[in-house]
Each structure stands twice: as structure tokens, then as C-alpha cells.
């Protein structure tokens, strides 16, 4: 009985501690849209559609090699600055999209600093959120993000984000492709009871990476569904309205097993 009492006491303390990660109650039907790699379609197709529906979003930008300077494939920094002026979040995806687990701490910091300095030169707010290229990471990369003052970082995992159990630097997401519409629609239905659905979206379309492309028609279908069913669609930085990042980062143990490398 004494052991059972102690276990219940520990559980109560843990649950009450984690409840402190909320600043405000998370509404049902809360979705975060994130976009990776800075393909040209983010400026020409995605941003106008998001504005049409009044949705927020985060664009995780990088200078994707080797074709970043090809304006038919990737946005230039003038267009990225325009997205910021539209009210969208510009966040970091490193400079060159490397697997960060293969970098030294100094190399990773250099990758982050390039995007930070580029944003500063264009009067874009300093990025405080991050997306791991290819969902690749290790303990060292977490330490770099913490030392550099990053708040949220997005991984894969194809699971709902639970702020009470998921570390803010390991926010899980579903990645859209041309062939997983049923999975994504099912994901939307999981946004409730304090859980948040985060999507990873690449090009709409993605010329350089057809395995993660989606069509403008499918993208509009997702936006129409979210709008007609009264979802709240936000950027990653908007999560701070609901989640106490400092508290969550201090009490939740990072679980690297949830990460999927692909």
C-alpha cells in the first residue's frame, strides 16, 4: 500500500507540474501549418491562398543546394521578405539543409547564424523556431538550439503534438505528399482535447522534390476543409499564446525515439 501511495503521489506531482505548460486553454481544432525549403510555389501559390483563407503559417527557409538561385524552383530573399511583410512567420531550416546530426556544434551554429544574419539584414524578425532538415537530429543538435535561444523545433513522427508530453524542441508533425490525403484528413480529426495538429508541407508543387510535392488543387482542398469546419490555423510562433515554452522545456524530458528520419 505504501508503494502504491508513493506511485500515486509521484503521478499527481508529474501531472500537476505538466499542467503548468499551458498559458491559455488550447482550443479544439487547432492546426499549425509549416512549409519547408523555400520553393518558388510558396510565394506564387501558397501565400496567396493562405491570405485568401485568413490562415497563419510558418515558412522554414533555407538556401537549398544546388539550385537555390534558380528562381523557377526557389524563392529569392526579396520574396521571403515579402512573406514576412504579409504577416507570415519566417523561421530557420539552416542555410544548406544538412543532416544536423552530422555537424559539429560550431558548424550547426554557423548554419543557424547565416539565416539569422540574413533575416537581420532584411529587417525580418530573428528566427526563434526551427525545423530539422530531413527530421535528422541528435542530442547535440538539441543542445545547440537551447544555447541559441530557439523555442520550438519541428520533427516528423506522424503524430499529434501534445504540449504536456512533447518537448517544445521535438514538436511532431505529419508530412503531406501527393498520395496521403486520407492520412492527412484523419490527422485533422485528432486536433482536440489539448492536442495540436502540425503539418509539414513542401512545394505546392515541388519541382526539385517530387516525392513530397502536392498539387495546388489538393492544397486548396485542405484549406477549404479547414475553413468550412471552423479550424483555427496558426503559425508555429503563435503556439506561444498557448504554451509556456520555458516551463515545458524545463520539465519535459526530450524523447528522441519519436523522430523519423526520411
HUVEN-V556051 format. One record per backbone hydrogen bond with DSSP energy under -0.5 kcal/mol. CO is the residue of the C=O (numbers start at 1). NH is the residue of the N-H. If there is no record, write none. Layout:
co=CO nh=NH
co=CO nh=NH
This chain:
co=1 nh=5
co=2 nh=6
co=3 nh=7
co=4 nh=8
co=5 nh=9
co=6 nh=10
co=7 nh=11
co=8 nh=12
co=9 nh=13
co=10 nh=14
co=11 nh=15
co=12 nh=16
co=13 nh=17
co=14 nh=18
co=15 nh=19
co=17 nh=20
co=18 nh=21
co=19 nh=22
co=21 nh=244
co=25 nh=27
co=29 nh=31
co=29 nh=232
co=30 nh=197
co=31 nh=33
co=31 nh=234
co=32 nh=34
co=32 nh=199
co=33 nh=58
co=34 nh=201
co=35 nh=60
co=36 nh=39
co=38 nh=75
co=39 nh=42
co=40 nh=43
co=40 nh=44
co=41 nh=45
co=41 nh=46
co=42 nh=47
co=45 nh=49
co=46 nh=50
co=47 nh=51
co=48 nh=52
co=49 nh=53
co=50 nh=54
co=50 nh=55
co=57 nh=89
co=58 nh=35
co=58 nh=60
co=59 nh=61
co=59 nh=91
co=60 nh=37
co=61 nh=93
co=62 nh=64
co=64 nh=68
co=67 nh=70
co=69 nh=71
co=70 nh=73
co=70 nh=74
co=73 nh=40
co=76 nh=80
co=77 nh=81
co=78 nh=82
co=79 nh=83
co=80 nh=84
co=81 nh=85
co=82 nh=86
co=83 nh=88
co=84 nh=87
co=89 nh=59
co=89 nh=91
co=91 nh=61
co=92 nh=131
co=95 nh=63
co=98 nh=100
co=99 nh=102
co=100 nh=103
co=104 nh=108
co=105 nh=109
co=106 nh=110
co=107 nh=111
co=108 nh=112
co=109 nh=113
co=110 nh=114
co=111 nh=115
co=112 nh=116
co=113 nh=117
co=114 nh=118
co=115 nh=119
co=116 nh=120
co=117 nh=121
co=118 nh=122
co=119 nh=122
co=119 nh=124
co=120 nh=123
co=128 nh=151
co=128 nh=152
co=129 nh=92
co=130 nh=154
co=132 nh=135
co=133 nh=136
co=134 nh=262
co=136 nh=100
co=138 nh=142
co=139 nh=143
co=140 nh=144
co=141 nh=145
co=142 nh=146
co=143 nh=147
co=144 nh=148
co=145 nh=150
co=146 nh=149
co=152 nh=130
co=153 nh=171
co=154 nh=132
co=156 nh=173
co=160 nh=162
co=161 nh=163
co=161 nh=196
co=162 nh=165
co=162 nh=166
co=165 nh=167
co=167 nh=170
co=168 nh=153
co=170 nh=172
co=171 nh=155
co=173 nh=158
co=174 nh=200
co=177 nh=180
co=180 nh=184
co=181 nh=185
co=182 nh=186
co=183 nh=187
co=184 nh=188
co=185 nh=189
co=187 nh=190
co=188 nh=191
co=190 nh=192
co=191 nh=29
co=192 nh=195
co=194 nh=163
co=196 nh=161
co=196 nh=198
co=197 nh=32
co=198 nh=174
co=199 nh=34
co=199 nh=201
co=200 nh=176
co=201 nh=36
co=203 nh=206
co=203 nh=214
co=205 nh=204
co=205 nh=207
co=209 nh=212
co=210 nh=213
co=212 nh=202
co=215 nh=219
co=216 nh=220
co=217 nh=221
co=218 nh=222
co=219 nh=223
co=220 nh=224
co=221 nh=225
co=222 nh=226
co=223 nh=227
co=224 nh=228
co=225 nh=229
co=226 nh=231
co=227 nh=230
co=231 nh=233
co=232 nh=31
co=232 nh=234
co=233 nh=56
co=234 nh=33
co=236 nh=239
co=237 nh=240
co=238 nh=241
co=239 nh=242
co=239 nh=243
co=242 nh=23
co=242 nh=24
co=243 nh=245
co=244 nh=248
co=245 nh=249
co=246 nh=250
co=247 nh=251
co=248 nh=252
co=251 nh=253
co=254 nh=256
co=255 nh=258
co=256 nh=259
co=259 nh=261
co=260 nh=262
